[in-house]
Amino acid sequence: MRRALSWMTVSLLMLGAAGCASMGAPEGDAPPPSTGNPGAPGGDPGNGGASPVCGTAADCPTGYTCTQSACMPPETEQSASAERPPLASKGYVYVLSPAANSLTRIDPRTLMLEAIPVGATPLDVAVVPGEDAAVTLSSVDASLSVVDSNTLPSHVRRVSLGRRYGRVSVSGDGAYALVWPDPSAAPGSGAEGVVALVDLRAVRRGEPLEKTVLERAAGFRVTDVVFRLEGGVATRAYVFAKSTVTVLDLSNPRQQPLPVRVSLPEAMAQDVASREVVATADGQRVLLRSTTAAMLASFDGTGFRTVALPEVATDVDLLPDGSGAVAALRSAGQLAFLELPGDFEDPSGLQLLAVPGASVGQVVLPPQSGATPYALVYTTVLNDESLTRVDFPSGTVTRYPLEKRVERVALSADGRTALIVHKPEPGSTASDPYERAVDLDRGYSVLDVPSGYLQLRRTGKLDPAQLAFSSSGGFVGVTLRGDTERRYAVDAVDLSTLVSRSISLASPPVFAGGFAGASEQTLHRIYVSQLHPAGRISFVDLDDSQIRTVTGFTLNSRID
């Protein structure tokens, strides 16, 4: 029986902009960006576990680079949470409720809830692209649940997998789900290296198990899954394991009892931390960065091509259209720019672009292709308070001085706005009391990329934990969390003015996300899930600061 909703608690807080609790006026403008060679790098390397002296990276531990004669640790990236975040489809938000053996569907327009029974203790969820549908994975009863919310109430079809898996990925066309063991945990029920391909179309047609689930051997310790789309149709699945990649042909997978298996380049097969896998959204460009050798590798579905670099790259990213790749060369203070696939066929075309006056460690590229491809460059390890833009293929450098060190950077979909989260500097030696207080604070900056206009927002002891851009592109929401002070909020940042307004939250924020659709109701809206024993999620309209909160959906889903 569909579970009742009588224990639901819905709190509606209609907060206009005038009623928002402001956390202070904007904190002054940064100077305009400079172009060309702005001078020497800013600051000495932080210690970060660095050894006193080195000549080359060979003198340093694995993964470290020799930068300014010191062994510097790898760049730090935000790690994925063990908990699965809420996910937005076209019109709904889906939230896992493991303790209640359910998936909660929330309508952000009406706050209506639906507690959808799925497999016992679900541990992973994926939204079917372009639909109001989701797939959940349960390890306890080794099952996959396909949830269709195109008609209400949602319809659930459960598939027995026979083994306990930990992760689920869905192809970009929604035709297939691939379930695989969690690489960070011991696999259950004999699932080491075994993956299951689930034909979601067959499941929805109600076909029997033997026509819906296909098991295949995929090597030891699966780490990454990439689906390749051609003409919008999933044609292959690449399953990366410790030392191999297995290629599943999706055109007729049952005719392939032993899929093609390709060995990874030796330098990338030493352990699962010896490489990073990046791919375009359609999977037609797949690139691997070695964390131990000065090389990159390109995978085309049949084999690898490699290209040598002057040193071990500390990061790599792909242009969204797959036409190029950018790798960070920290010791040399350079970017390697590769045109794809040409520079893997003839490496003589590889460009090494100097980034003077700034530290190179990580690169961020716009999610969508623009008129002028560019990368934002920064470091999370060296003591450098700057962000740098490098245009391609010209190599034009624009440096943006910052007031604080960088923890991470995110770009809006159109590439016009960057959100820079800062890290505090407890050991600040600034003689000016105000500047020292700025160093000690948490905070973030917002950069208007076309103009170079940059605005700092100090948040004191509150951690800018999560951020989400609205689908309109006009706003970004930044959650603020201070557990010691028991202060929680979300900042609504207007990207046309770079001015923020703070909206209070009742409990600690955990995840934030935007909506894929661009309906009138969700154009400027984001969702923020929060820590609460009964489940809590808020929907925030960033344009007018209205917030609507649903509390109790976990308790509600347990009622029969």
C-alpha positions, 0 to 999 in steps of 0.5 A: 500500500502506498504510504500515507503522508500524515506525519509530514511537516511542511514549513513555509517561510516566505522571506522577501528580500527586505526581510533577509538577515544581511551578513554585511555589505560587500567587502570592497573591490579587487583591483582590475586584472592585469594582462601579460607578465605581471611579475614574480609569483606571489608568495613562497610555497607553503610547507604542506608536508614539503621536504626542504630541498629538491632538484627534480621530481625524482627527489620527491615522494610519488605524486609530489612535484619539485616546485621552487626547490621544495617537494610539494604535495598533490593538489587537493580536490573536493572529495565525494561524499559517501552519502548520495545527494538529492538529484533533480530531474526535469520537474522533481527532486529525488531523495534517498531514504535508506532507513525507510527503504524508500525514495522520496519524490518531492515536487518543488512547486507544490511541496507534495511528497511521494514515498516510493518503496524501493529495495532494502536500504538503497545506497545509490541513485541516478536520474534518467537523463531528460525524464522524470525517472530515477534508478536506485540500487540496493545492496542488501537485497541485491536489486535495482529499482526503476522509478517512473514519475511521468505519471503519478503515482510513480511506477516502480519495477524492481529487478533482481541482480543476484549480487551486491553492488555499490554503484550505479551509472545510467547512459546519457540516452536512458537506455542502460544502467550499469551497476558495479562494485564500489572501488573503496569497499570489499565487494559482496556476493562474489561481485569482484570485477563483475558488472551488470548491464541492465536494459532499462527499456526491457525493464520498462516493457516488463520483460523477464530477467534473462532479457534485462540483466547481463553480467560481464567480467570487467577486471579487478577493482572497477573505478570508473564507468564512461558511456559513449554516445553517437547521435544521442544513442549509447553505443559502448560502455567503457569500464575502467579497472585497476589495470584494464579497460573493458569495452561493452558493445551496446549495439548487441551486448548478448553477442559479446560473451567476452568483451574487448579488454585493453591493458592500460599504459603501465604507468597508469596501472600501478594502482587505482591512484596512479591515474585520473580519468576524464571524459566529455559528456558524450564519452567520445573523448576519454583522457587519462592523466598519470599521477606518477609519470610525465604523460597523458593517454587518450582512449578511443575504444580500441586502444591507447595513444600516449603523449609525453609531457615535460613533467607530471601533470597535476591536473587535466581537463577537456574542452566541453566539445572535446576539441582540446585538453589542458594539463597543469605543469606546476613545477614549470609554471606552464599549461600544456594545450593539446588539440585533439585528436591531432596532438596524440597522432603528432605530438609536435603540435603540443603547445606549452604556454607559460603562466607568468606571475601565478602558480599553476596547479589546477585548471577549470574549464567552462562546462559549455563551449564558448566563442573563446576557449579558456581555462582558469588556473589556480593552486590549492597548495602553494601560497598564491593569492591569485586566479589566472585566465589563459585563452586558447590557442593564443595563450593570452594570460590575464591574472586576477589578484585575490585577497585570500588563498584558493580552496576550489573554483566553479564556473557557471554553465555559460562560463561568464561567472566564477565562484572562488571558495577561499581557505583561511590562513591561521598563520597569517603574518599580515601586519595590518589588523584588518588584512590579518582578520581577512586572512583568518576568515572563511569566505568566497569571491565572485568573478565576472569573467568578461569584465574581470570585476571581482567581489570578496564576501567574508563569511567569518567562521562559516564554511562556504560548503556547497554551491549551486548555480540556477538554471537561469544563469543569473544567480548562484547559491552558496551554503554557509555552515558553522556547527560551533556557532550553530549558524546556517544560511544560504547566500543568494548571489545576484551575478549581474551585480555580484551582491549577495543576500543571506537567508537563514537555514534551520539546520546544517546544509549538506548538499545543494543543487540546481534544476536541469529544466528552465520552467518558470518555477525553477528558473532561479531556484535551487534546493538545499538538503540539511541534516535532520533526523526526520529528513529536511530539504529547502527550496530557495528562490534566489531572485526574491529570497523566498524559502520553502522547507519540507521536514519529516519526509523520512518519518513519513515514508515509514508509515503504513 
